[in-house]
Amino acid sequence: MYQKTTLDNGLRVITVTMPHTLSVCIGIFIGVGSRYETEAGAGISHFIEHLLFKGTHKRPTAREISGAIEGVGGILNGGTDRELTVYWCKVAQPHFRLALDVLVDMLLHSKFDPLDIARERQVIIEEINMGKDFPSQQVNMLVDELLWPNHPLGRDVAGSKESVSAITRDLMLDYLQGQYLPSNSVVAIAGNIEHDEMVTVVSQALGNWTKQPERSGYSAYKPEPAQRLQVETRDIEQAYLCLALPGLSLFHPQRFTLDLLNVILGEGMSSRLFTEIRDKLGLAYSIHSYVEHFLDSGSVIVYAGVEPKNLETAIKAILEQLSQLRERVPEMELSKAKELSKGRLLLRMEDSRSVAGWVGGQEVLLERILSVDQVISIIDAITAEELKQLAQELMVGNELRLAVVGPVASYEPLEELLKL
């Protein structure tokens, strides 16, 4: 499925040839994110990502950077998460070299102009404000704080208004030099390309990227006793809730079993949560569940928006669905969940951006790449008994966390509901 070459400076180049597609996607994946930050520097990874789009010596303005790609119909974007930062560009195949030149220019030659920093600081503060104004986003932030108290995993990736206000240009350049290293990075390319040619052009562009000493690591997570409930009272129409449990890490051998359990629970319109909470009980318009896997931790989260008077009823109904997962899953339901999982994965692999993300993300975080066929084989081998055993291990009442945003009094006895 893929080919990999490691350059002398430690940079890994991974390609996937997709001869049927007319596009090429290049992703530069860097193994750094918000969990690598100190509390005082919270948001610095995200701040740096923003500034790489603001101007280089060759393309001094944000408009010149975006215009170079949009001028050929391409897409340029980036993203920062807790453990990963990515810059990607998707263009028609003839414009591959332009796309690579723009990404490399951003990565190695961004100006970090003081005026750009001042403007972007305010933009990010507005981004933080916007997230707080959306109850659906705020409730996810609150449940993260409950899952990972006093730890970078429990913080907003963008940081706080206070921390972003205090980040200086020198701090950003020091962080960049200590974390943006070729040995910590992967260039993943998917499309109608040949591996050897890609290695040659990437080597010409990034082969002189300086190899630095070992970087500083991340703060390991150790579970600790913490509060189980957080309520933020707001005068709005709905009560937004996140009901969460600790999950599994990226390296856990049963991570795919948990993914399949989540499909059964709350992914799609035929999931148990959607069928029961929305279709049968009419308690919510929006309800779903999702899992997160990190290097040494993880989570299972159910999200819903309900009428405030139905909050307790909805929580009880969701808990009942979690409890039922600990019973045997019928073979027909297991088969459907497997086909949904495999089908969604295969559909993603038609897109060059998804393919680049598949290989690049795995290589940076896991330092190994499972092929689609390998993952499908893992999914096919999962048994109903394995799902039952894992649900019994994870669906434990005293591990439940609940966050609520809405017209709900903080003194309401919601914590008493947290039982399985």
Helices and strands as residue ranges (DSSP letters): E 3-6, E 12-17, E 23-30, G 34-36, H 44-51, H 62-70, E 75-80, E 85-92, G 93-95, H 96-109, H 114-133, H 135-147, G 152-154, H 161-166, H 169-179, G 182-184, E 185-191, H 195-206, E 229-233, E 239-246, H 255-266, H 272-273, I 274-280, E 284-293, E 298-306, G 308-310, H 311-324, H 331-348, H 352-366, H 372-381, H 384-394, G 397-399, E 401-406, G 414-417
